[in-house]
Amino acid sequence: MMPLVRAFLAELEGRLGGAQGLAAVGGAGRSYALAALLGERDGAAAIVVPSQAAGLKLHGFLRALLGEAKAPLWLPAPDADPYEGLPGHPGIMAQRAAALSLLATSARPSVLVTAESLLYRVPRPGWWKSCLITIEEEQALDRREFRTALWRLGYRQVDQVGEPGEAAFRGGIVDLFSPLENLPVRIELFGDEVDSLRFFDPASQHSLGAVGRPLLVPPLSEAVRDDALVENVRARLAGTGEFGALRLEGLSSVGSYPSLAVEVRQDREFFGTLREFLPSAQWAFWEPSQVRDQAKSTLDGWRSSFEARQRPPFLDPERLFMGLGELEALLQDPRTVRFSGGAGEGVPTERAPLYPGEPYRLLAHIKDRVAQGYRCLALLQGQGTLDRLAEMALAEDLPLLREAPADGVLPPGLYGALAAAEEGVVFPGLGWMTITEREIFGRGRALPEARVQRREAFFTGLRDLKAGDPVVHLEHGVGLYQGIETLVREGLREDYLVLAYQGDSRLLVPVQRMDLVQKYAGPEGYVPPLDRLGGTTWKKTKEKVRRAVKEIAGDLLKLYAQRKTVEGHRFGPDGEWQAEFEAQFPFDLTPDQARAVEEVKADMESVKPMDRLVCGDVGFGKTEVALRAAFKAVADGLQVAVLCPTTVLALQHMERFSERFAPFPVRVAMLSRFVPAADQKRVAAAASAGEIDVLIGTHRILSKDVVMPRLGLLVVDEEQRFGVAHKEKIKQLKTKVDVLTLTATPIPRTLQMGLSGILDMSLIQTPPKDRLSIQTSVQPFDPELVKAAIRREMARGGQVYFVHNKVETIAGAARRIQEWVPEAKVTVAHGQMGEKALEEVMIAFFHGQYDVLVSTAIIENGVDLPRANTLLVENAHAMGLTQLYQLRGRIGRSDVPAYAYLFTPPGLALKGDAERRLETLREFSELGAGFRVAAVDLELRGAGNLLGAEQSGHMASVGFELYLRMLEEAVSEAKGEAVAPVVRCEMNLGLDLAVPVEYMEEMHQRLEFYRKLSLAATEADVDRLAEELQDRFGPAPDKVLAMLEAVRLRLRAERLGIRSVAARKGTLAISFDPSVPWDPTRLVRFLSRRPGVHLNPAGSLEVGLAGGESSVQLLGSLLEAVRPSAEAWG
C-alpha cells in the first residue's frame, strides 16, 4: 500500500472509530470506508456482495488502494447452473481453487465473495492444506511422485508450458504454471533435489530470473479425487435410472471428479461452507438486502432447475448448498458490518465536483478547498495523467505532493498517487476529498490486470511436423516428411530426415543440413503437388517466383520513391493539448502500440506524405493509434476523414471518437446511409465549409458533394474490403494527404521486416490487457446444451452467436432457438439479405436489442462486441479451420469467460478426410496444431491483401517461408544492397550426430534443435542455443556439446574459405575455395610442426591426427593458428 493512501485510510478509520463507525459512511464514501476497514486490520475478513459485476468493481478498487498483499482474495461463483451439466470455465475454476488454497493456509486471510458463491459447499480447509504442494530450493523431489501428484491436482501435462495449470517434464527440468503466479516457473533438479526455481517467459520459453521464495502449487479445481468419495457417489447413482447410468458412463470415460461436479457436493464429510475457512473473520455485507434477495433468487432458480430436470433426491439443493437460514444468521450477527446504500448515519459524504475537460477549473476548486483546510488526494490510473496533473497544478501555484510526511500527518494540500479509483468523494466533516479521472475527464475506467504473454499462436518452425506433412527442400522441392531415421556407421549414430517424393523416391537429409528443409505453409485445404527428385519442375517454379518477387519489389520501391518526392503538410511537434489528450487514456500503451504511435507521429512530422499500415487484431489498440494521429492533425488546424467499409464499423468509430474528443473543442460527425438525408446534406455542407474537424463514415464520404478543404489526414479501416472504384479514389487521396490504414487481418512480422524500407508498416501483436481464455469444446449437437449455453450467457447480460451456415434453413434454425429459449430476443443475418437490411440487423445487435444472432459465417470482422461471449456453431465439421478460427475470434474480447461450442451431427460416423478434420477440430479446441494452421492461413491472406492476389499463388507454389525469404532477397537487391553468396562448408568430423532421447524426449523438440543449429549464422547464435538448452533441458551431454562445437568450427572454417572438412582414418582432409584470398603463411607455419601432412590428388590437404587427438581438437587448433586477427571469430 502506498504511504499516502495508508495515511488517508488510517485517518479515516481513526476518525470514524472502528468497523461499525465505518459502516455508517454512506453514498460515494462506502468503498473508501471498506478500504479503511481492511487496510487497518491484520485479521481475517469476508465481504459479501450481491453480484459478480459489483464484486469485480469493488475488488479492482480495493486492489488499487490497498495493494495485492492487503486486498481481499476474489472468489467468483462457478459460472454455470449446477444442474444443467455445462462444464465450468477452467479459468474461473482455477481462480476459485487458488483463492480457497490461500484461505485454507491463511496465506491471505481476507476474501471478497458473491452471494451465489457463498452458497456453494466446497472441500473443507483440511483437504486444501493436504493438497497444497510447496517447492523450494534444496528440498528433495521425486520426479515420478511429483508427476502423479500434479495429475491428482488436475494439472495438464504438455510439451511446452504456456497457460496456468500446465506442466512439462524434460529430464531434470520441470516447467510448471501455478495459478498463484503471474508467470510459469522452471524447476531444475540435481538428482532428486531442487537445484533452482526461476520464472520463464511462456512465449520465448527463456528464463527470466530467480523466484527467490517457495513455490506454492494448489489444486486446479474443487475436484476431490478421493476413491472413497467417488465410490460413495457411484453407489448413490446406481439406482437413479438413465441419469445415473449416463453420469457413471461419464465417470468411466473421464476417470476423474469433473464429470461429477454436482454429485460430490452432497458429501458433508468432504464439503462444508466458506465459514469454516474463516472461523474468526470480520464479516461485512455490501447492500445486505440485495445480497439476501440475490441468494433467494439463486436458490429458487436451482430448485426449479433440479425439479425440471428430475434429478435424484440426494441432489436436492438443500443438501448441496448453504440455506437461507444460515445466511440470515450470519447477516443478523451483531459483529457483522452492513454497508447499505443510504446516505449514511451521521457521516455525510458528497460526490466530488465534475469538471470534465476543464482541468484548470477543477484545480481552482481544489485550491479553494485546500485554503479551507482540505487534503485532496488525486487517485489516477496512469503515470502520464498524474505527471500532467502535476504540471498543470504547478502552473496554478498548487504543488502536487507524492510522498507522505515521516509522521504520517498530512497538512492541507494536493496529493497524488496511482490507483484505479472510479469516482471521487468529499468527506466534509473530515476535511478530505479524492478526485479521479472521472472528475477530470468525465469518465473512469478500471485498470486492467497485468498481462501474461501467452504462448505464440502462429506458425512456429517444425513444432507441428508429423509424418505425411508436406515440406519444402530448397534444392529438391516439395516432398512428404516421413519421420527421422537413425543410421549407424562405424559405431557412430546420425539422424536423418526422410522425405518422400514423386515416384516413391526417398531423400535422406542429414540433420546438419536441416537449414535446407522447411515445413510447407500454404492456404488451408491446398495440397501442393510433389516434385520429382532430379526433375526440372522445381527449378522452373523457383525461377518463376523469383521473377515475380523481383518485379513486385521493384514496383514497391518505385512507388515508395515517388511518394518521397512529393511534399505534403509537415505537422508540428506535440503541443500541450496533445499531452492532455493522451493523458486521458487510462491504460499504459503496450510496447507495440507505443512504437506504432511514435512511427505515425514521425511520419506526420516529416515533409513527405504519410502512407502507413497499422495491423493488429480487434481490441489490440489500433484505434488508439488513429485517435492520437487524428487529434494531432486537428490540433494543427487540419481536418480528418475516417473511412470505414460498413456502417457498423463507422458507428463504432463514431462512438469512440466522440467520447475521447468530448472534453475538447473538436467537432465530430458521421456520414452513412443510416443518417437521414437532410442531416447528410447538412453534414456534407458543414464538412465542405471546414466546420467539421473529424468526419467518420462509409464510402459516402468519398462522394462528390463532400469536399474537405483542410483535409490533412485520411484514416482508412480495412481498405481491402472496399470496391475497385473506391480504392481508386483512396489512391488519388494518398498523393495529397497523410494516410493511415488500419487492418485486423494478421500480417507476419517476417513480411514486415522483409519489406522494411519500401513499405511503412506497424504491427500491434500484443493484446493490451489479459483476458480469460476461450473455453472451446467439440461435441455432438445437443438441444439441452444449446438452451443451457444461451441462458447462461443471458443471465450475465451477454449476447450469443449461433452459426448455422445454410441460408435455405437458417429461418428454421432461428425458430428452433426461439422455441427452446422463449425469453430470448432472436434475430437472423446472412449474406443473401440486402446490404441495408443486414446492416440494420448488425447495428441492432451491436446496440443490444437482441440476445441471439443466428447467422451464417459472415459475423463481421473488425467489430468489437464485448458483450457477445458465447459462440455456438452447428455442423462445425463441414467448415474450414480458418472460418472457425475467425468465428472464434469474435468472442472473448472482454474480461468475462467466453465459450465456443463446435457441434457435429449426433451419431455421425466420420471416415477419411472428415474424420481427420474432426481430429483437427479437437486439436483446434486445445489451441493446438489446428489453431496454428488457421493462423497461418490468415497470415497468408494478409500477405495476399498487401502484395496482390497473384502473389498468393506464388506463395502456395513454394510455401510461405521460402516465398518470404525470396522476397527479402529481392527487396535487398532492388535497394541496391549486396546479397552475399552463401558459402557452406561441408563438414564430417566423425561425430555422433543424434541427440540422446533421454535428454530431449519429444521428436519435434529435437527437430527444432537440429534446425536452429543448422541455421546458426554466427557463433553468438550457437552460444544462445547452448544457453537455451541449458535453461530448458538442463546440462547438455558431451555428444550435444560436441555438436555445438562442430558448428562453431564450421562457421570459422567458412570465414576462411574452407569448402569441406572430412575425417578419414586418422587424418583430416581439408579443401579450400581458391576464390577466397587469405595469407597461407600462418598455415604453413602450423603444418611445419606436424608430421604426416600431404596434398592428395583431389587438391585436398590431409593432416594426420596425433596420438589421442580428436578431429575436433585438430581442426580447432588449425583454425586458431591461421586466424588472421584476434577479432576474426567475432
N, C-alpha and C positions, 0 to 999 in steps of 0.2 A: 504494500500500500504506500502511495506517495505521501511524504511528510505533510504537505499542505492539506491533502484530503483527510489524513489522520487527525490533524489538528481541528479541522472543521467538524468531523464526526464526533470527536471526543468532546468538544464543547457542546454540541447538540445533545449528546447523551447526558452530559453532566447537568445542563440547564433544565432538562426535562425530567430527570430523576428516575432512570431505570425503565424496565420493559413496559410497564403499564402506562407510564407517562408518555413514552414514545408512541404507544398505540393511540393516544389522544390526538396525535397530529392528523389532520385531515387534508383533503384535496391533493394538490400537487406535491405536498411535502412528505407524503407517506413513504415513497420509495427511499427518500433520504433518511427518514426515521428508521426504516428497516435496516438500511446500511449501517446506521449508527449502532443499532442493537447488535448486529453481527460483528461489527468492527471492534467493539469493546468487550466481546465475550471470548473466553477461552474454552468454554464447554460446548456441548453438542446443542444443535438447534435443528428444527424441522419446520419448513414453511410450506403450507399447502395453498395452492392457487386453484381457481376454478377450471382453467382450460390450458391447453398446450400453448396457444398464442400468448396468453397472459404470462405463462411461465417462461417462455423464451425471451419475451421482452424484459421481464424482471431479472432474469438470470444474466442477460447481457449487461444490464445496468449495474448489477452487483459486482460482476467480474471486473467491469471497468473501474469502479470506485475502490473496491477492496483488494483487487489483485487476485491472482489464481489461488494463492495459499489460503486466504481468508474467505473467499467466496464459497457459497454452498455448492455441493455437487448437484448436477441436474439429473433427475431420474424421470425420464419420459415414460408414458404408458405404452405398452405394446400396441402397435398400430393396426390392430385387426379385431373384429368381433371374435371372441374366443370360440364361438360355436359354429362359425362359418367354414372353418378349415383352411383359411388362407394362411400361408406362411408369413411370419413377421419379417420385417426388413432386417437383414443382418447388421446394418449399421445401428439401428435402434436397439436391437438385442445386445450388441456389444457395448453400447452406451450404458444400458441398464446393468449389465454384468460388471463393467468397470466401476460404476458407482456403488453397487452393492458390495463388491470386494473391498473397496476402500472404507466403506461404512463398517463392515464387519470387523475389520482390523483396526478401526479407529484412526487410520492414517489421515482421513479427512472427516471431522466429526459432524458436519452440517450438510443438510440436503434440502433441495427445493423439489417439490413433487406436485403433480396434478391430482385433482380429486379422483380421477379414474385410476391413476397409477397407485394411489394409496389403497384402493380397494383390492388390488391383486395380492394373493398369497404368494410368497416367494420362499425359496430354500432358506432354511434358518441360518443364522450367523455362523454356527459351528461348521456347516458344510463349506461355506465360502472360505473360512480360515483354513480348513483342511485341504482345500483345493489350490489355494494361492501358492504359487511357486516363487521362491526368492533365489536369485542367482547373483553371486558376487565373485570377484576375483579370488583365486587361490582355494575355492571350495571344490570338493570332489563332485564330479558329474558323470554318471554312467550314460553313454550315448543312447544305448538301446532302451534303457528305462525312461530316459527323458523323452524319446520319441513316442513311446506308449503313453506317457503322462500327457503330452500335448494332444494326442488323439482323443484321450478321455475328456480333455477340456474343450474340445471342439475345433482345434486348430487344423487348417488345411495344409497338407504337405505339397509344395510346389517346387519347381526347379529354380525359380527366381522370385524372390520376395518383393512385393510392391504394394500390398494392401494390408491393413490391420487384420490379424487373425491368420496370417500365413507364416509358414516355417519351411526352411530348406536345409537339408543335411548334406554336407560335402566333406568327406574325410574328417579332418579335425576342425572343421568350421561349421557352425550352426547359425543361420540367419533367422531372425525372429522379429515379427512386428506385433508387439503388445499393444492392445487398445489404450493402455495407460500412457503411451509415449507418442510424441509427435513424429518421430522418425523410427525406422526399424533399427535393430541392434545386431551387430555381428559378434558372436561368441566364439572366441578362438580357444581351443583346447590344447593342452600339452599333456598327452596321455589321457588320463581321466581327471585332469584338473583344469579349472577355468584359468586360462592364462591372461586373457584380456576381454574387456567389453567395450565396444566402440559403436557409435552411431554411423550409419551409412546412408548415402543418397539413393532412394529407390529407383531413380531414373538412370543414373550412371553406374550404380552399384559400387561406387568408390567410398571408402571410409572417410568420415568427416572429423572424428575426434573421439577421445575417451568419454565414456558415460560418467565416470567419476563417482558412482554410487551404486548400490544394489539395484538389480533389475527385477521388477515385480511382474509376474505373469499370471493374470487372473483367468478364470473360465471365460469362454466367449458368449455364453448364454446361461439361462437358468436351467440348462439341460443336466438333470441329475442322472448320470449314467451309473445307476446302482442296481445290481442284479436283483436284490430283494424287492426293491420298489417296482421294477418292471414286472417281476413275477406276480406281485400283488395286483397290478393293473391288468395283466393278462387274465388272471382268474376272474376279475370283475367283468372284463369284456366278453369272456367266453359265453355267457348266457344272454347276450344282448342282441341276438339276431344279426341282420345284414350289416348294421352299423359296426358291431363288434368285429365281425368277420373281416370287413374292409380295413379297420384300424389294425387288426392283428396282421393282416397281409402287408400293410404299410410298414409295420414294425419289423417284419421278417425281411423285407426288401431293403429298408434303410439301415436296420441293425442298431439303431440308437434312439434316444429320447425324443428328438424333434417331432417325430410322427405322432407322439402322444402329448403334444403341448398342453392340451386342456386336462386330459385324464389324470395326469400325475398330481395335479394341484389338490386333489381331494385327500391326499395322504397327509394327515396332520402331524405325523411323526417327522416328516421331512420339511413340510411347508408351514410357515407361520406368517404373521403380519409384520409390516415395517416397524411397528412399535418395539419389537424385540431387538432391533438393531440400535435403538435409541432409548434405553430404559430411563435415563435421567435427563433427557433433552428438554430444551425450552421449545414448546410448540407454538407456532404462530399461524393464524389463518388469515388469508388475504381475501376480503369480501366473504365472510362466513356464510351469509345467506346464499350467495351464488355457489359456493362450494357444496353446501347442503343440497341445493336444487340439482346441481350437476351430478352429484353422486346418486341421488334418487333416480334421475333420468337414465343414467348409465345402467344401474341395476335393473330398472324396468325394461330397458332395451335388451339386456342379456336374458332376462326372464322370458320375454317374448320370443327371442331367438331360440332359446332352449326348448320352449314348448312347440314352436313352429317346426323345428327340425326333429322333434320327438326323440331327444337324446335320453339315455338311460337315467334312472332316478339318482344314481350315485354321482351324476354330474350336475345336480341341482345347484344353481348359483349360490344358494345358502351355504353349500359345502365348500365351494371353490373360492369365495371372496369374502372380504370383511363386510359385515352387515351395517345397516344404518344405525342400529343401536350402539355399536362400538364407536362409530363416528361421532354420534351425538354426545356420548360420554366424554370423548376427547374434547369436543367443542365446549362443553359446559364445565370442564375442569377449571377451577379458579386460577390455576397457574398459566393457562393458555392465554396468549396475547391475540386479540382480534383487531385486525386493521380493516375498518369499514370505510366506505366511500363518502361518508358525510363530511361536513366542514370541520370536524374535529371538536373536541370538548375542551375549550379554553386555550388551544394552541393555534391561533389563526395563521393561515398562510395565504399568500397571493401568488398568482401566476406572474412570472417575470414579464416586464413590458416587451412587446414585439416592435422591432424596427427593421423589418425585412428590407435588405438592400440599402439601408441608411445607417451604416456603422457609426458615423460621426454623431448622429442624433442619439444613438444608444450610448455612446461614450459620454456625451453631455449629461444624459440622465444618470449614468453611473457616477460621474464626477459630483453631481448634486447629492447623491446618496452617500458617497464617501464623506462629503462635507458634514453630513448629518450623523456620522459615526459608523456607517455601514462597512462591513467587509464584503467585497464582491469576488466570488470565485468563478472564473471562466473555465468551464469544463468542455474542452473542444476535442474533436476526434482526430484531427490531423496536425502534424507538426507545422506544416505550411500555414494553416489557418491561425495557429497560435502565434507564430512569428509575425504574420501580417497584422494581427490584432495588436501585438506589442509595438510595432512600428507606428500604427495609427494612434495608439494611446499616448505614446511619447510625444507625438506632434500636438496632442491636446494637453500636454503637461500633466499626464496621468501615468506614471511609470507602471508597467505590469511586472509584478514580482513573482518569481517562480520557486523561491525557497522559503521555508518556514523558519522563523527565528529559533535560536537554540532552545529557548524556554517554551516553545510551542504556543506562545500567546501572540495572536495576530492583531496588530493595530489596524485601524481603518485604512483601507486601500484596495487596489485592484490586484488580484492574484490570478495565476493561470496554471492549469495542469491538463495533461492529456487524459481524457476519459470519454466514453461514448454515451454520455447522458443525452436523453432525447428532449427534455424540456427543463427550463429554469424555474426557480421558485424563490419567493421572498418570505423570510421569517421576520415580520415587523417587530415582534417582541424581543427577538434575539439580536437584531442588527446584522443579519446575514442575508445575502442573496446569491443565487447562482445564475449564470447565463450559459446558453449552449448555442449550437449552430441555428437552432430554431429561432432564437431571438435576433440573431444577426442576419440570417438569410431566409427565414420564413419556413424552414423545414429542418427536421432532424432525422438521421438515419443511424441504424445500429452498425457498429464497426464489425466487419467480417472477421471470422476467425482466421488465424494464420494457416496458410495452405501448405499441405504436404504435397510435394511434387509427385504426381502419380507415375506409374510405370509408362514408359514410352509406348504409345499405342500403334504408331506407324511402323512401316517395314523396317525390320532390324536384322540385316545380314542374313545369316543362314539359320536363324533360330527355329523356323518352322519347316525346314527342309526335311522331306521324308521321301521314302522310296516311291518312284513313279512321278515325282515332280519334274517339270522341265527346268533345265539350267542352260546357261549360255557359256560356252567355251570361246574365249576371244579369238582363237585361231581356227577352231573347227565348227563353230556354230551351235545350234540348238540341239540338245540331246536330253535324255531322261536320266536323272540321278537314280542309281540302283543300290547305293549303300557304300560302306567302306570295307575294303578288303585288306587284310594284313598279310604281306608276303615275308617269308623268312629266307634270307640269302646269306650263306656263310655265317649263320648264327645271329645275323642282325635282322631286327624286325623293322618294317617300314609300312606305314598306312598309305593306301591309295584310294582315291575316289573312283568308283566305277560308273562310267557314263555309257548309255546305250544310244546308238544312232541307227539311222535307216538301214534296212537290210541286215538286222541282227548283228551289226558291228559293235564292238566294245572298245572303249578307250579307258586305260588306266592312267589316272593323273596323280603323280606323287604329291603328297601333302605340301611339300616345299614349293610347289607351283600352284597353290590354291589361288594365287593372285589372278590366274587366268580364268577362274570359274566364278560365275555369278548366278544367283538364283534368278530365274526368269520372272519378271514382274510385268504383267500386261493387263489389258482390260478384263474385268470379271467375265468368266464364261468363254473367253477366247483360248483355243488350244493351238499353240503355234506348231507348224509342220516341222518334223525332224529333218535335220540336214544329213547328208551322206558324207562319211569320212572320205577325204581325198577328192570330194566333188568341188564344183566351181560355184554352186549356188550361193553359199555363204559369203564368198569373196565379193560376188556381184551385189548381194544385198547390202553388205557393209559399204561398198563404194557408192551405191545409190543414196544411202542415208547420209554418208559423209558429204556428198554434193549438196543434199538438201539442207543440212545444218549449216554448211558453209554459206549457202545462199541466204538463209534466214538471219544468220549472224551478221552478214554484210548489210542486209536490209535494215536490221535493227540499229546497227551502228550508224548507217546513213541517216535514219530518222532522228537518232539522238543528236548527231552532229548538226542537222538542220535546226532542231529545236534550240540548240545552244547558240545559234547565230541570231535568233530573234530576241529582241529586247522587250521585256514586259514591265509590269509595275514592281518596283522594289519596295517591299514593305519595311517599315521601320522596326527598330528593336521593341521588345515588350515594354509597355508602359505600366503605370500604376494600376489602371483598371484591369489589365490583363492579369496581373498578380492577384488582384482582388477576386476576379472571376475564377481563376484556377484554385484559389484558396477555398472556394465553396465546395469543391469536390471532396466528399467526406472520406474517401479511401486513398491509400497510398497507391500510386501508379505501379503496375508490375514493371520489371526491367524492360520487357518488350514494348510496353506502352510508352514508357519514358523515352526509349530510343526512337520510337516512331514519332513522338511529339517533337523531339529535337531535330530529326531529319526533315519533318514537314516545315518547321519554322526556318531552318537553314535554307530550304528551297524558296520559301516565300521572301526571305530577306535578300535573296540573290536577284540579280537583274534579269536572269533568264526565267521564262515562264515555267512554273512547276508542272510536272506530269508524273505524279507518284501514285503507286498502287499500294493500298494497305490491306493486308489479308489476315483474317482471323475469324474464328467461329463466332456464332451468336453468343453474346454475353462475355466475350473476351475483351471488350473495351475499345472497339474501333470507333464507336460513336463519340466517345470522349475525345479522341484524337481530332475528329471532324469538328466537334464543338469548339475546341481551343483554336483550331485554324480559322473557323468562321468568326469567332469573336475577334481574333487578331485582324481579320480583314475589315470587319465593321469598325473597329477602333481606329483603323487607318482611313475611314471615310468612304469605304467601298461597299458594294452590295454583294450578297452571297446567294447563289441558287443551289438548292439541294434537289437532285433529280432521282426519283425512285421508280422502279418498274411497275409497282402496283399501288393501289390506293391504301391498302392495309399498311404497307411499309411507310408510305407518306404520312399516314395518320399517326403512326408510332413516332416517327421523327418529329412531327409537329408537336406532339405532347412533350417530348423530351427537350426540344429546343425552347419551347415556350416556358417550361419550368425553369430551365437553367438561366435563361435570359431575363426572367421576370424582374429581378432586382435592378436591372439596368435599363436605360432608355433605348432599347433595341426593339424595333417593330418587326414582328414575325407574322407571316401569313401563309396560307396554303391554297393551292390551285389543283383541283381534280374534278372529275365529273360528279362527285358527290357534293361539291359546293354548288349551291343554287346558281342558275345562270346570271341573275342580276348581281350576285356577290362576286362571281367570277369576273364579270365585266369591271366591277369596281376595283377588285384586287389587281387585275391586269393594268388598269389605268394608273393606279397608285404606284405599282412597281415601275411602270414606264416613266412616271414622273419623278422617280427616285425617292418616293416616300416610304417604300418598304425596304428594310435592311436585309432581311433574310426571307427568301421565297422558297417554300417547300412544295413539291408537287410531283405528279406523274409527267409523262411526255407533254401534258397540256402546257407546261411552262416553256416548251420549245416552239409554241405556236407563234404566228407572225404578229399577233396583237400584243405579245409580251416582249418588250424591248427594254432591258435594264441598262440605263445609260452609264451607271457607275459599276457595272459588274466586274468584280475583281477575283472572285473565287467560285468555281463550279465544283460541287461535291456530287459525284455520281455513285449511286449504290447499285451494285450488281449490273455492270454495264453489259455483260454478255447476254442478259435477258431482254435487251431492247432489240427492236427490229432494225433492218438494214438502213432505212431512211433516218431513223432517229440516231443511229450510230454515226451516220454521215454528218448530221448536224452537230453532234458532240465533237466529232473530229475537227470540224471547222472552228468550234469554240476553243479547242485546245491550242490553236495557234495564237490566240489573243489573250487568254486569261490563265491564271493558275488553276490547275485541275487536280483534284484529289479523288481517286477512285477507290471505293470500298468493295470488298468481296468476302463472302463467307465460305467460298469453295477453297479447300486447302491447297496450298502450293508448297512443294517440298523446299526446305531450306537449301538443299544442294542445288536446286534450279536457281534460286535467288543468288547464290554465290557464283554460279556459272555465268549468270547474266550481269554480274557486277560490272559497273562502268558503262553499260549500254542501256540499262533499264532500271529506273529508280523504283525500288520495291521495299516495303517494310512488312515484316511478318510478326504477328502477335500470336504466339503459340502457348502462352502461359495464362491459364484461367485466373481471373482477378481474385477469386475467393474460393474457399473449399466448398464442395458440395458432397452430399451423401451419394454414393454410387447408385446406379440404376439397377434395381433387383430385376433380373431377366430370367424368365423360365420358359421352357418349351414343353408343351403337353397337349394331349387330345382335347378337342373343344368340349367345354362343359358349361351349359347354361347357368348352373348354380354358381360356378366360379365367376362367370361374367357379371351376374347380378351382384355378387358379393363385392367384386372389384369396383364396380360403378358406385355402389352405395358407400363403400369405404372412402372413395375419393370425394363424393358429395358431402359426406359427413364432416370432412375437414375443409369444406368450402372450395374444393378444387373442381377441375374440369377433366373430361375424358375424351381421348381419341379412340374411335372404333374403326378400324380399317377393313373394309370389305371391297376387294379390288375388282368387282364386276358391276359395271353400270346397269346392266339389264336387271339385276336382282337386288340392287342396293336399297331400293324403296322398301322391299320386303324385309331386309335386314334391319332397317330403321324401325319398321313396325314391330318386329320381334323385340327389339330393345325397349320400345315404349311399353309393350305388354308386360315384359319382365320387370321393368322398373317404372311403374306408372307415375311416380312422383318426379321423374327426371324430365327436363326440357330437352328434347332431342331435335337435331336438325341434320340436313344432308348436304354434302358438297361433292361434286365430281366434275371431271374435265369437259363433259358434254353440255354442261349448263352454259348459259350465256355469260360472257365475262362480267357484265354488270351484276347479274344475279349471284354469281359466285362471290364477287367481292362483297356484296351486301351480307351474305351468309358469314363470310370470314370476319367482317367488321362487327357483326352482331355477336359472334363467338368471342372475338377479341374484347368486347365490352362486357362479357359475362352474362349475356342474355340467354345463353344455352348452357346446359350441363354436359351434353354429349354431342360430339360432332362425328357422325357416321360418314366416312368419306372413302374415296379411292386413294391411291398412293400419291395424292397431289398436295398433301399437307404442306403449306407454304414454307419454303426455306427462307431463313433470314428474319422471320417474325418472332419476336420474343414474347412468349405467353407463359410467364412464370407460374400461373395457376393451373396449367394443364400438366399433370404429373402422372397420369395413368394412360398407357397405350395398350390396346387390345387389337391383335392382328389375326384375322381369320384366314385360314389356308396359307399360313406363312411358308409352308414347304414349296409353294408354287412361285414364290417371289425371289428375286435376286438378293444376294447378300448386301450389295450396295444400297438397294432400295430399303432393306431392313435397317441398315446402318444409319441411313438418313432419317428414316421414320423414328428410330430410337433416339436420335439426336434432338427430336422436337420436344422431348420431355427432360426432366432433371435439370431445369435451369434455375432452380432456387434452392434454399437450404432445407426443403422438406423431402422426405423419402419419395422416390419415383419408382414406378413399377411398369415393366413391359412384359406382356403375356403373348407369346408366339404360339398360336394354336394350329394343330394339324387335325384333319378329319378323324373322328373316333373310329378305331378298328381298321384304319388304313394300313394295308400291307405294302410296304415300300421295298422296291428292289432296284439294284443297279444304281444309276445316277441319282434317282430320288432318295434312295437310302443314304448315299454318300452326302447328298445335300442336307438331309436331316441331321446327320452326324456333324456336319459343319455348323449347322444351326446350334447344336448343343455347345460346340466349341465357341461359337459366337456369344452364347449366353454367359459364358465364363470369361469373356474378354480374351479369348484365346486366338487361335490362328485365323478363324473366320473373321473375327473383328479386324485383324490387321489386313487380311485380303481386301476387305471392303474399303479400308482406309487408303490402301494403295490405289485402288480403282478410282477413288475420288481425287487423289493427288494427280493421277493421270489426266482426269477430266480438267482439273485446274490448270495443268500444264498445257493441255489442248486449247482451253479457252484463251490462254495467254499467247500461245505461239501460232494458233490456227488449226483448223480441223485436219488439214493434210498431214501435219506433224504427228497427230495421234496415230496415224497409220504407220509412220516410221518408227514410233516408239514401240508399237506392237511387233514390228518385224524383227527388231534386235533386242527388245527388252528395255525396260525403263532405265536401268542402271548404266548400261553401255551407251544408250542414247544420250544421257546426261553427260557422260564422260566425253563423248564425241562433240557435243555442243560446247562444252567448256573449252576444248582444244580449238574449235572453230572460232570461238569468240576471241581467244587469245591471239590467234593468227590474224583475225580481222583488225584487232587493235595494234597489230604490228609487233606483238611480243614474241620473242623467240621461244619456240617449243622445243626443249632439249630432247634429243632422241633417247629412248630408254635402252641403256646398256645393261644386260643381265648377265651376271657371272654364273655359269652352270657349275654347281659345286657338289662333290660327293666326297665327304671326308670319312666314309666308312663308319657312320654313327647309326645308332638305333633311333629311328625316326618315328616312334609311336609313343604317344603319351600314355603312361600306365593307367588302366581303367580304374584302379583303386585310388588314384589321385584325382581323376576327373571322370565321374561315373557317367554323366549324360553325354550321349553321342553329339548332340547339337553344340554342347559347350566345347567339346574337342574340335569340332569343325570350325567353330568361331575362332578358337585359339590358333588353329593352323592358318586360317585366312588372315587374321591380324598379323601373324608372324611373317607370312609371305608378302604382305602389303607394306611392311615396315620400310620406310624410305630413309630413315636416319637412325643413328644409334640411340638418340633420345626416344624414338618410338619404341625401340626394343627395351630400353630401361623402363619406360612407362608400362609396357606389357609385363615385365618382370615384377614390377610393384603391384600391378593388378592381380597377378597370380598369387603373390604372397598374401595380399589382402583378402581375396575371395576364396582361395583354396588352401592357404597355409604354405609352409616352406616347400619349395619345389624339389622333387627328387633330382639326383645327379643327371639322369637322362634328359630331363627337361631343361636343366641348366646348360647342358652341352648343346642342345638345340638352339637356345638363345645365343650362346657364344658363337655358334657357327654362323648365325645370321649377322652378328656384329662383324665377323671376319669377312663375310661375303660383301657387306656394304663397303668395307675398307678396300677389298680387292677391286671392286667396281670403280672406285675413285682412282685407282692406279692403272685402269685399263686392262685388268686381267680378265680374260674371257672365260676361262674354265680352270677348275682345280679338281683333280681326281686322285684318290688314294688307291695305289695298286701295289700289292705285295711288298710292303716295306718301303715303298717310295711314294713321293707326291709329285704328280705330273701337273705342270703349270703352263698355260699358254697365254700369250699377251696379244692385245689388239695393236697391230703395228701403226694404226692411225692415231693413237694416243701418245703424244710426246711426253717423255719423262727422262730423268737423268739416271742411266744404268750404273753409275759408279758405285753407289751405295750397295746395289745388289751384288756386283762383282766382289766388293769387299766382304760382304756377308758370306758368299758362296766359297770364297777362297779359304775360309776357315773350316770348311766342311768337306769330308771325303765323299766319294760316290756321287758326284754331280756330272751329268752329261746331257747333251741335246739329242733327242730322239729324231728319227727321220721325219716325223709329222710336224717338227718345229716346236715341240713342247720341251720345256725344261724339266728334267727329272732330278729330284733331290732325295737322297736316301735318308731314312729315319735313323737317328742314333739310338743306342740301346735304351729301352724304356720310354722312348719319346713317342707321343701320340701325334697323329696328323694335325689335330687342332693346335697342339703346342708348337709344332714346326711352322705351320702357316702363320700363327700369331707372331712368332719370333721373326720370320722373314718379312712380314708386313711392317713390323715395328722398325726393323733395320732399314727398310727403304722409304720410310715415311719422310716426305720432303720437309716437314716443319712440325713443331710441337702442336700447332693448331689443326693439323691436317684432318684429324678424325672428328673435329667439331667438339 
